[in-house]
Amino acid sequence: MKSLRLKLPGSRVLIVAPLRAGAAQMRIKIHYAVALIALMSAFSSLVSAQDSNEGDTTVTYPASFFAQYGPVSVNDMLNVIPGIGLALEGNNVPTFNGADRGLGGSDQILINGKRMAGKANEASSQLDRISAEQVQYIEIIRGTSGDLDVRNSGQLVNIVLLESQSNSNLSTELGMTHFHDGTVEPVGTFSFSGQSGQFDYLLSADVKTGYEALESFEISVLPPDLSLNDTRVFDRVRDQTTYTLNSNISYQPTAVDRIAFNGLYSESDPPSSLVRTITDFQSSPNSTSIEREDIPATSDNWEFGGDYEHNFNNGGKYKILFIVNERNNEITRERFTSSAIGSPETKNLFLDTSSRERERIVRTSYAWGLVDNQNLELGIERAQTILDSSLKIGLNVPGTPSAGHGDLTPIPLPNAVSTVEEIRYEGFAVHNWQINQRMSLESSLLYEDSEIEQTGDTNKKRGFDFLKPKLDFRFNLSSSFQLRMSAEKDVSQLRFSDFSAATNERDEEQDTIAGNPELVQEQVWRYNLNLDYRLPNDGGVLNSRLFYYDVGDSIDRIDISSSPSNLATTNGNVGDGTVVGLNLNASIRLGFLNLPQAVITAGLLVQDSYIDDPLIATERKVVPFDRGNVRFGFRHDVPSQNLNYGFNYRDGIDGNRPFYDIDNVIFIGSNSNLTLFAEKVGFGGFTYRMEADNILDHESCRERRRFNGYLRDGDLSEIERFCTTNGARLTFKVRATF
């Protein structure tokens, strides 16, 4: 398909072309990634063999291994382990809505072999706050066992801390981030941790910036001759700073009892502003208008959790934990129009959304050894989730203005005020069987029973129940080479905000989208085949994962139009689909080049999916599975200079990432990012770090095609091409432990 070059006022030239172009360039990237991974595999054979027990697949790094790198935090220690990204990633699967209610039994990070009784305040969020001086050793656990505090979905990272009668230290990190528009924002973390007798504690406070300055340009053309319709220039700024207080305390009153508590409070007020300059080329003479938006917002959340564990003389273990949390969000969007900047303005939109989500979780279980090499855990989890939400919209149309709607005319919205409550019980049985020294099988069966009740503008109560089996088989061909096969049924969590009217995040020309109280859970059978090879002498990791997903009741847009002249959609269940893919990863030390402290990483994810969509009467991809991505990275540690530096690059595979609606389709371009970093222990024993993010200033583009009436009828009315960039970001940090 040919591209269209348009000469715009000034010197700007914009090329309008389908985002599916560029396939040749992406094929080059894919071929390069495959070649690089294959080359790494070949070089790995040059590394000498490592003698160890074939049944021992846990990799242990003592604290002495990290001493040469001068780490400040646990994160610094993890960064020098080849393949650590694979262990932390697990077998994560994207979902349409990303809802995450309840606790579940899986986690990728343990501290002293225990999971933390938290969700927002979980172990991975603590890695920058735990001092490297407290670590005794770090384990990469590749097997399954009834002794683990969680179910191992891939690999676990267990951070074991030193035991001491009394110690404490203070870790600090101070810095600033410079954005492309000249804005400078502070970042910083203070952590105080230690041990006193049977008490372990960690107290921390941090400041993070979420500042964002986006520059966007949109062009609209009209078929059939692709005449210029209009252009839109956007300047969007989000001024966000997040403040977080965090605490973790554990107490071991006896050798067989352990009690732990943790808490978190976070506050973030992310106000945004937007100026949109619109030039209309269909009017004579061409006209320009300004749209300005103020979007004040507030956000806060807190969480408190605790757990108790008792170990019996017969080897049995009883655990109980609880979590309570709350999240509040309020956003108001007001739009003003004028003929020019500084001219009198007219407000034409008021859109106000608010939500309050609360969660209360209790989980208890008992695990014991059945016979030699077999372990059984039985338990139950109860979770209560409540979401209160409201949506108000006011427009500049004839009617009676309301102060509560920004002095505009209130527009009635069905299902705009809602309370959704779910009471969910999940009973589970997990059986671990160490078949022999080299083979293990973990089988689990979960039974979920839930009731969801919606009140407010809509009143409805529904009950659901599901059986969710899982099998995880692992075969250690050697201490380095492991085969993993798993099959499981997963049932997604419904996003309560889909039950009631909400803002439309896909299309700015459609302010709101209706709710759907009839949604049911998406169900997926997932099959994984994983080969993991750890090179001898800590030479690196090679990993491949082949996966197949059988998706049922997939969630996307469904037709709720009142008539052919009044088209409308909402999120609903669209049918069944299939996903298949291959994920290749390599992380290799360059010892064969006489650079044992340098590690190069490469990854390639390729995937395909399909589903028959009645909305558009054709086959399409399953949301949110795109075509995949390529990844490259390099890190070189120079212990003699107390220095490390490197880069990370990621790019998506273009094409076949469309989001279909009833009268339009949007093709999303891939995102790429290049990050450079350098870190050195220098003056005063402090660690100085410089990071440059989005150094290539990637331009994220999308193309929307609008149609007269139903998309499936093919009557194209408009093509929009939209590109955004947020510039490079430079961050400087100074860290130390006292």
C-alpha positions in Angstrom: 0.0 0.0 0.0 1.4 3.4 -1.0 2.1 6.1 1.6 0.7 9.6 1.4 3.1 12.5 1.9 1.4 15.7 3.1 3.0 19.1 3.2 1.5 21.0 6.1 1.6 24.7 6.9 5.2 25.6 7.9 7.8 23.0 7.2 6.2 19.9 8.6 5.8 16.9 6.4 3.8 13.9 7.6 3.5 10.5 6.0 0.2 8.8 6.3 0.5 5.0 5.9 -0.9 2.0 7.6 1.0 1.0 10.7 1.3 -2.5 9.4 4.0 -1.2 7.1 7.6 -1.8 8.3 7.3 -5.6 8.3 10.6 -5.9 6.6 12.4 -4.0 9.3 10.7 -6.1 12.0 11.7 -9.3 10.2 15.3 -8.0 10.4 14.9 -7.5 14.1 13.4 -10.9 14.6 16.1 -12.6 12.5 18.8 -10.7 14.4 17.4 -11.7 17.8 17.2 -15.4 16.7 20.7 -15.3 15.4 22.0 -13.7 18.5 20.3 -16.3 20.8 21.7 -19.1 18.6 25.2 -17.6 18.7 25.0 -17.4 22.4 24.0 -21.0 22.6 26.9 -22.1 20.5 29.4 -20.1 22.5 28.0 -21.7 25.7 29.5 -25.0 24.6 32.9 -23.4 25.1 32.4 -23.2 28.8 33.8 -26.1 30.9 31.5 -28.6 32.5 30.3 -28.2 36.1 30.2 -31.1 38.5 27.2 -31.2 40.8 24.3 -33.4 41.9 21.9 -33.9 39.1 18.9 -33.6 41.4 20.0 -30.3 42.9 18.5 -27.5 40.8 18.6 -24.7 43.4 21.3 -22.2 42.6 22.8 -20.4 45.6 24.7 -17.2 45.6 26.4 -16.4 49.0 26.9 -12.8 50.1 30.7 -13.2 49.4 29.8 -13.6 45.6 28.4 -10.0 45.5 31.1 -8.3 47.6 33.3 -7.5 44.6 30.4 -5.5 43.1 29.9 -3.1 46.0 26.0 -3.5 46.2 23.9 -1.2 48.3 20.6 -2.9 48.1 19.2 -6.4 47.3 18.3 -5.1 43.9 22.0 -4.4 43.2 22.8 -8.0 44.1 20.1 -9.4 41.8 21.2 -7.3 38.9 24.5 -9.2 38.6 22.9 -12.6 38.4 22.5 -13.8 34.8 19.0 -14.6 33.8 17.4 -13.0 36.9 14.7 -11.5 34.7 13.5 -14.9 33.8 13.1 -15.9 37.5 11.2 -12.7 38.4 9.0 -12.8 35.3 7.6 -16.3 35.8 4.9 -17.4 33.4 3.0 -14.1 33.5 0.0 -13.9 31.2 -1.6 -10.6 30.1 -5.3 -10.2 30.6 -7.9 -7.9 29.1 -8.6 -6.0 32.3 -5.8 -6.7 34.8 -8.1 -7.1 37.8 -6.4 -8.7 40.7 -8.7 -9.5 43.6 -7.9 -11.9 46.4 -4.4 -13.2 47.1 -3.8 -16.6 45.5 -0.9 -18.8 46.3 1.8 -17.7 43.9 4.6 -15.2 44.2 8.0 -15.0 42.7 10.0 -13.5 45.6 10.4 -14.8 49.2 12.2 -13.3 52.1 13.6 -15.9 54.5 11.5 -18.5 52.7 8.3 -16.6 53.5 5.9 -14.6 51.4 4.8 -11.2 52.7 1.2 -10.7 53.8 0.6 -7.9 51.3 -0.4 -7.1 47.8 0.6 -3.5 47.0 3.2 -4.0 49.9 4.7 -7.3 48.7 8.2 -8.6 48.6 9.3 -7.3 45.2 8.5 -3.7 46.3 11.0 -4.1 49.1 14.1 -5.0 47.1 15.4 -1.5 46.9 14.8 -1.0 50.6 16.7 -4.0 52.0 20.4 -3.3 52.6 22.9 -5.7 50.9 24.7 -5.9 54.3 21.7 -7.8 55.7 21.8 -10.6 53.1 23.4 -14.0 53.9 22.6 -15.6 50.5 20.2 -15.6 47.6 18.6 -18.7 46.1 17.1 -19.3 42.7 14.7 -22.1 43.3 13.8 -24.0 40.2 11.8 -26.9 41.7 8.5 -27.4 43.5 8.2 -28.5 47.1 5.7 -28.7 49.9 8.3 -26.8 52.0 7.8 -23.7 50.0 5.6 -21.0 51.3 4.0 -20.5 47.9 3.3 -22.4 44.7 6.2 -22.1 42.3 4.8 -21.2 38.9 8.2 -20.8 37.3 11.3 -20.0 39.4 11.4 -18.4 42.9 13.9 -16.0 44.3 14.5 -16.5 48.0 16.5 -13.8 49.9 17.9 -15.1 53.1 18.9 -12.5 55.7 21.6 -12.8 58.3 20.6 -13.8 61.8 21.9 -11.4 64.5 21.1 -10.5 68.0 21.2 -6.8 67.3 22.0 -4.7 64.2 20.5 -1.8 62.2 21.4 0.3 59.2 20.1 3.2 57.3 19.9 3.2 53.5 19.4 6.3 51.5 18.9 7.2 47.9 18.5 10.8 46.7 18.3 12.0 43.1 16.5 14.0 40.5 15.0 13.3 37.0 15.3 15.8 34.2 12.6 15.8 31.5 12.8 17.0 28.0 10.7 20.2 28.7 13.3 21.3 31.3 11.3 20.1 34.3 13.3 18.6 37.2 11.6 16.4 39.8 13.1 14.9 43.0 13.3 11.2 43.8 14.4 9.6 47.0 14.2 6.7 49.5 15.0 6.4 53.1 15.0 2.9 54.7 15.8 1.9 58.3 16.1 -1.8 58.9 17.5 -4.2 61.4 17.1 -6.8 64.0 16.8 -6.7 67.8 16.5 -10.1 69.5 13.5 -11.9 67.9 12.3 -8.7 66.1 13.1 -7.9 62.5 11.9 -4.6 61.1 12.0 -2.4 58.0 10.7 1.2 57.9 10.9 3.2 54.7 9.7 6.3 53.0 10.1 7.2 49.4 9.3 9.8 46.8 8.8 8.9 43.1 7.9 11.1 40.2 5.3 10.3 37.7 5.7 13.5 35.7 5.0 13.3 32.0 5.1 15.8 29.2 3.6 14.5 26.0 3.8 16.2 22.6 1.4 14.8 20.1 0.3 15.5 16.5 -2.8 14.1 14.7 -3.8 14.3 11.1 -7.2 13.4 9.6 -7.8 12.7 6.0 -11.0 11.9 4.1 -11.5 9.2 1.5 -11.7 8.5 -1.3 -9.1 11.1 -2.4 -7.4 11.4 1.1 -8.1 15.1 1.2 -6.9 16.9 4.3 -9.6 17.2 6.9 -7.9 18.7 10.0 -4.8 18.6 12.1 -4.5 18.6 15.9 -1.5 19.5 18.0 -1.6 18.3 21.6 0.5 19.4 24.6 -0.3 17.3 27.6 1.3 17.5 31.0 0.8 15.2 34.1 2.4 16.6 37.2 2.4 13.5 39.5 4.5 12.8 42.6 3.9 9.7 44.8 4.7 9.6 48.5 4.8 6.2 50.2 5.4 5.1 53.8 6.1 1.5 54.4 6.7 -0.8 57.3 7.4 -4.5 57.9 7.8 -6.1 61.3 8.3 -9.8 62.2 8.6 -11.5 65.6 9.5 -15.1 66.4 8.5 -15.7 70.0 9.5 -19.4 69.9 11.4 -21.7 67.5 8.2 -22.9 66.0 6.1 -19.7 65.9 6.3 -16.6 63.7 4.2 -13.4 63.6 4.6 -10.7 61.0 2.8 -7.4 60.2 3.2 -4.9 57.4 1.6 -1.7 56.4 1.6 0.8 53.6 0.2 4.3 52.9 0.6 6.0 49.6 -0.6 9.3 48.3 -0.5 10.6 44.7 -2.3 13.6 43.2 -1.8 13.3 39.5 -3.3 16.5 38.0 -3.1 16.9 34.2 -3.5 19.7 31.7 -4.0 19.6 28.0 -4.0 22.2 25.2 -5.3 21.0 21.8 -4.9 23.2 18.7 -7.2 22.2 15.9 -6.9 23.4 12.3 -9.9 22.8 10.1 -8.9 22.5 6.4 -12.5 21.8 5.3 -13.6 25.3 6.0 -12.9 28.3 3.8 -10.8 30.0 4.8 -9.1 27.4 7.1 -10.0 28.0 10.7 -8.2 27.3 14.0 -9.6 26.7 17.4 -8.2 25.9 20.8 -9.4 23.3 23.3 -7.9 23.5 26.8 -8.5 20.9 29.5 -7.9 20.9 33.2 -7.9 17.5 34.8 -7.4 17.7 38.6 -7.1 14.4 40.3 -6.4 12.8 43.7 -5.4 9.3 44.6 -4.4 7.5 47.8 -4.3 4.0 49.1 -3.4 2.1 52.2 -2.9 -1.5 53.2 -2.4 -3.5 56.4 -1.6 -7.2 56.6 -0.4 -9.8 59.0 0.4 -13.5 59.2 1.0 -16.2 61.8 2.7 -19.5 61.3 3.1 -22.5 63.6 5.3 -25.6 62.9 4.3 -28.8 64.6 6.6 -31.6 65.8 5.3 -34.0 63.1 6.5 -31.6 60.4 3.1 -30.1 59.8 2.7 -26.3 59.3 -0.3 -24.1 60.0 -0.5 -20.6 58.4 -3.1 -17.8 58.5 -2.8 -14.4 57.0 -5.1 -11.4 56.5 -5.0 -8.2 54.3 -7.2 -5.2 54.4 -6.7 -2.3 51.9 -8.4 0.6 50.3 -7.9 2.7 47.2 -9.5 6.1 46.4 -9.4 7.9 43.1 -11.1 11.1 42.0 -10.7 12.7 38.5 -12.4 15.7 37.1 -12.1 16.7 33.4 -13.2 20.1 32.2 -12.8 21.3 28.6 -12.8 24.9 27.4 -12.9 26.1 23.8 -11.7 29.3 22.3 -10.7 30.8 18.9 -7.1 31.5 20.1 -5.0 31.3 23.2 -5.9 34.1 25.5 -9.3 34.6 23.9 -12.6 34.2 25.8 -13.3 30.6 26.6 -16.5 28.5 26.6 -16.8 25.4 28.8 -18.3 22.5 26.8 -17.5 19.4 28.9 -17.5 18.4 32.6 -16.7 14.8 33.3 -16.3 13.7 36.9 -15.4 10.1 38.1 -14.8 8.8 41.6 -14.1 5.4 43.0 -13.4 3.7 46.3 -12.3 0.1 46.3 -11.9 -1.9 49.5 -10.6 -5.4 50.0 -10.6 -7.8 53.0 -8.8 -11.1 52.7 -8.3 -14.0 55.0 -6.3 -17.1 54.0 -5.5 -20.1 56.1 -4.0 -23.5 55.4 -2.4 -26.6 56.9 0.4 -28.6 55.2 1.9 -31.9 56.3 3.8 -34.8 54.9 1.7 -37.7 53.7 4.4 -40.3 53.1 8.1 -40.0 52.2 8.5 -37.4 49.4 4.9 -36.4 49.3 3.2 -33.4 50.9 -0.3 -32.1 51.0 -1.7 -28.6 51.7 -5.3 -27.9 52.4 -6.7 -24.4 52.8 -9.4 -21.8 52.2 -9.4 -18.2 51.3 -12.2 -15.7 51.8 -12.1 -12.3 50.0 -14.6 -9.5 50.2 -14.2 -6.7 47.6 -16.4 -3.6 47.4 -16.2 -0.9 44.7 -18.2 2.3 45.0 -18.1 4.3 41.8 -19.9 7.3 40.3 -19.8 9.2 37.0 -21.2 12.6 36.1 -21.2 14.4 32.8 -22.3 17.9 31.9 -22.4 19.4 28.4 -23.0 22.8 27.0 -26.4 22.0 25.6 -29.9 23.5 26.2 -31.2 22.7 29.7 -30.8 23.7 33.4 -27.2 24.1 34.5 -26.1 22.4 37.6 -23.3 23.5 40.0 -22.5 19.8 40.6 -21.9 19.4 36.9 -19.5 22.3 36.4 -22.4 24.7 35.7 -23.3 22.8 32.6 -26.4 20.8 31.7 -26.4 17.4 33.4 -26.7 14.5 30.9 -28.5 11.4 32.3 -26.3 8.3 32.2 -27.7 4.9 32.8 -25.9 2.8 35.5 -23.7 5.8 36.5 -23.8 5.3 40.3 -22.9 1.8 41.4 -21.8 -0.3 44.3 -20.4 -3.7 43.4 -19.6 -6.3 46.2 -18.1 -9.7 45.8 -17.9 -12.4 48.4 -15.5 -15.1 47.2 -14.5 -18.3 48.8 -11.6 -20.4 47.4 -10.8 -23.8 48.7 -7.6 -25.4 47.6 -5.7 -28.6 47.8 -2.0 -28.8 46.7 -0.1 -32.1 46.4 3.6 -32.2 45.9 5.3 -35.4 45.0 9.0 -35.8 44.6 8.8 -38.8 42.3 12.6 -39.4 42.4 15.7 -37.4 42.6 15.1 -35.9 39.1 11.3 -35.7 38.7 8.6 -33.8 40.7 4.9 -33.3 40.2 2.8 -30.6 41.8 -1.0 -31.0 41.3 -3.6 -28.7 42.7 -7.3 -28.3 42.6 -9.0 -25.0 43.5 -12.7 -24.6 43.9 -14.0 -21.0 43.7 -17.5 -20.0 44.8 -18.4 -16.3 44.6 -21.4 -14.0 44.7 -21.4 -10.6 43.0 -24.1 -8.1 43.9 -24.6 -4.7 42.2 -26.7 -2.0 43.7 -27.4 1.7 42.8 -28.8 2.6 39.4 -28.8 -1.2 38.6 -29.7 -3.9 41.1 -28.5 -7.4 40.3 -27.1 -10.4 42.1 -25.3 -13.4 40.5 -23.4 -16.5 41.7 -20.5 -18.3 40.1 -18.5 -21.4 40.8 -15.5 -22.9 39.1 -13.1 -25.8 39.4 -9.5 -24.9 38.6 -7.1 -27.8 38.2 -3.4 -27.6 37.6 -0.5 -30.0 36.9 3.2 -28.9 37.0 5.7 -31.6 36.1 9.5 -31.0 36.3 12.2 -33.2 35.0 15.9 -32.4 35.8 17.9 -33.9 33.0 20.9 -32.6 34.9 21.6 -30.0 37.6 21.7 -27.5 34.7 19.0 -28.7 32.3 15.4 -28.7 33.3 12.2 -29.5 31.5 8.9 -28.1 32.8 5.4 -28.9 31.6 2.2 -27.5 33.0 -1.5 -27.4 32.3 -3.9 -25.4 34.2 -7.3 -23.8 34.0 -7.4 -20.1 34.9 -10.5 -18.0 35.6 -9.9 -14.2 35.2 -11.2 -11.7 37.8 -13.9 -9.4 36.5 -13.1 -5.7 36.6 -15.9 -4.1 38.6 -15.5 -0.8 36.7 -16.9 -2.6 33.6 -20.2 -3.1 35.5 -21.1 0.5 35.5 -20.7 3.6 33.1 -17.1 4.8 32.9 -14.9 7.0 30.8 -13.9 5.7 27.4 -10.1 5.4 27.4 -9.8 4.3 23.8 -11.6 7.1 22.0 -11.5 10.8 23.1 -14.4 11.5 20.8 -16.6 9.2 22.8 -16.5 10.5 26.4 -18.2 7.6 28.2 -18.9 3.9 27.7 -21.9 2.0 29.2 -21.5 -0.6 31.9 -22.4 -4.2 31.6 -23.8 -6.0 34.7 -24.0 -9.2 32.6 -20.3 -9.8 32.2 -18.9 -13.3 33.1 -15.4 -14.3 33.8 -12.9 -15.2 31.0 -11.7 -18.8 31.3 -8.4 -20.0 29.9 -6.8 -23.4 29.6 -3.1 -22.7 29.6 -0.5 -25.2 28.4 3.3 -24.5 28.8 6.4 -26.4 27.7 9.6 -24.8 29.2 13.2 -25.8 28.7 15.7 -24.1 31.0 19.4 -24.5 30.8 21.9 -22.9 33.2 25.4 -22.8 31.8 28.2 -24.3 33.9 30.2 -22.1 36.2 27.4 -19.4 36.4 28.0 -18.8 32.7 24.4 -17.8 32.0 20.9 -19.1 31.2 19.1 -20.2 28.0 15.4 -20.6 28.2 12.6 -21.3 25.8 8.8 -21.5 26.5 6.2 -22.8 24.1 2.7 -21.9 25.1 -0.9 -22.6 23.9 -4.0 -20.9 25.4 -7.6 -22.0 24.8 -9.6 -18.9 25.7 -13.3 -19.0 26.6 -15.7 -16.1 27.0 -13.0 -13.6 25.9 -13.8 -10.0 26.8 -13.9 -7.1 24.3 -16.5 -4.8 22.8 -20.1 -6.0 22.2 -23.0 -4.3 20.4 -25.6 -2.6 22.6 -27.0 -0.3 19.9 -30.6 0.9 20.3 -30.9 1.3 16.5 -28.7 1.3 13.4 -28.5 5.1 13.6 -27.5 5.1 17.3 -24.5 2.7 17.5 -23.1 1.9 20.9 -20.8 -0.7 22.5 -19.6 -1.8 25.9 -17.2 -4.4 27.3 -18.7 -7.9 27.1 -18.0 -11.6 26.3 -17.4 -12.1 22.6 -16.7 -15.8 22.4 -13.8 -18.3 22.3 -10.3 -17.9 20.9 -6.9 -19.4 20.7 -3.4 -18.1 21.5 -0.1 -19.7 20.6 3.4 -18.4 21.0 7.1 -19.0 21.6 9.3 -17.0 24.1 13.1 -17.4 23.7 15.6 -15.8 26.2 19.3 -15.9 26.6 21.6 -14.3 29.3 25.2 -15.1 28.7 28.5 -14.1 30.4 31.1 -13.2 27.9 33.9 -15.3 29.4 34.7 -16.8 26.0 35.7 -13.2 25.0 37.8 -12.9 28.2 35.1 -10.6 29.7 33.6 -12.8 32.5 32.1 -9.8 34.2 30.1 -8.8 31.1 26.6 -10.2 30.5 24.6 -9.9 27.3 20.9 -10.7 27.1 18.5 -11.2 24.2 14.9 -12.2 24.0 12.3 -12.8 21.4 8.5 -13.3 21.9 6.4 -14.3 18.9 2.8 -15.1 19.3 -0.4 -15.3 17.3 -4.1 -15.5 18.2 -7.5 -15.5 16.6 -11.1 -15.2 17.5 -14.3 -14.9 15.4 -15.8 -11.6 16.5 -19.6 -11.2 15.8 -19.3 -7.4 16.2 -17.2 -7.0 13.0 -18.2 -10.3 11.4 -14.6 -11.4 10.8 -11.7 -13.1 12.5 -9.3 -11.0 14.6 -6.7 -11.2 17.3 -7.5 -12.0 20.9 -7.1 -8.9 23.1 -4.6 -8.1 24.5 -2.2 -10.5 22.7 -0.1 -8.6 20.1 2.5 -10.1 17.8 5.3 -10.0 20.4 8.6 -8.1 21.0 12.4 -8.3 20.8 14.7 -7.4 23.7 18.5 -6.8 24.0 20.7 -5.9 26.9 24.3 -5.5 28.0 25.9 -5.0 31.4 29.6 -4.8 32.2 30.9 -4.8 35.8 34.4 -3.6 36.4 35.1 -4.5 40.1 38.6 -3.0 40.0 37.1 0.4 39.2 33.9 -0.1 41.3 32.0 0.6 38.1 29.2 -0.9 36.0 27.5 0.3 32.9 25.2 -1.0 30.1 22.0 -0.6 28.2 18.6 -2.2 27.7 16.6 -2.1 24.5 13.1 -3.3 23.8 10.9 -3.0 20.7 7.6 -4.4 19.8 6.7 -6.3 16.6 4.5 -4.0 14.4 1.2 -5.0 12.9 -1.8 -7.0 13.9 -2.5 -5.1 17.1 -5.9 -3.7 16.4 -8.7 -2.7 18.7 -12.1 -3.0 17.0 -15.2 -1.1 17.9 -18.6 -1.1 16.2 -17.8 1.8 13.8 -14.0 2.2 14.0 -10.7 0.3 14.4 -7.5 1.5 15.8 -4.1 0.0 14.9 -1.6 0.5 17.7 2.1 0.9 16.8 4.8 -0.9 18.8 6.7 0.9 21.5 10.5 0.9 21.7 12.8 2.0 24.5 16.5 2.3 24.9 17.9 2.9 28.4 21.6 3.6 29.2 23.0 3.4 32.7 26.4 3.8 34.4 27.1 3.4 38.1 30.2 3.9 40.2 31.2 3.8 43.8 33.2 7.0 44.3 33.8 9.9 46.6 32.9 9.3 50.2 32.0 5.7 49.5 28.7 6.8 47.9 27.3 5.1 44.9 26.6 7.4 42.0 24.2 6.3 39.2 23.2 8.0 35.9 20.3 6.7 33.8 19.1 7.9 30.4 15.7 6.6 29.5 13.9 6.7 26.1 17.2 8.0 24.7 16.0 7.5 21.1 12.9 9.7 21.9 10.6 7.0 20.4 7.5 8.2 18.6 4.5 6.1 19.5 2.0 6.1 16.7 -1.5 4.7 16.0 -4.0 4.9 13.2 -7.7 5.0 13.5 -10.2 4.3 10.7 -13.7 5.5 11.2 -16.7 4.2 9.2 -20.2 5.4 8.3 -22.4 3.0 10.2 -21.2 -0.5 11.0 -17.5 -1.2 10.5 -18.4 -4.5 8.9 -20.2 -2.7 6.1 -16.8 -1.2 5.1 -18.0 2.4 4.3 -14.8 4.2 5.3 -15.4 7.9 6.4 -12.1 9.1 7.9 -8.5 8.1 8.6 -6.7 9.5 11.7 -3.0 9.2 12.3 -1.8 10.1 15.8 1.8 10.2 17.0 3.1 11.0 20.5 6.5 11.5 22.1 7.4 12.2 25.7 11.2 12.8 25.2 14.3 11.5 26.9 14.5 11.4 30.7 17.8 11.7 32.6 18.1 10.6 36.2 21.0 11.1 38.6 21.0 9.2 42.0 23.3 9.0 45.0 23.0 6.0 47.3 24.7 4.9 50.5 24.2 2.6 53.5 25.1 3.8 57.1 
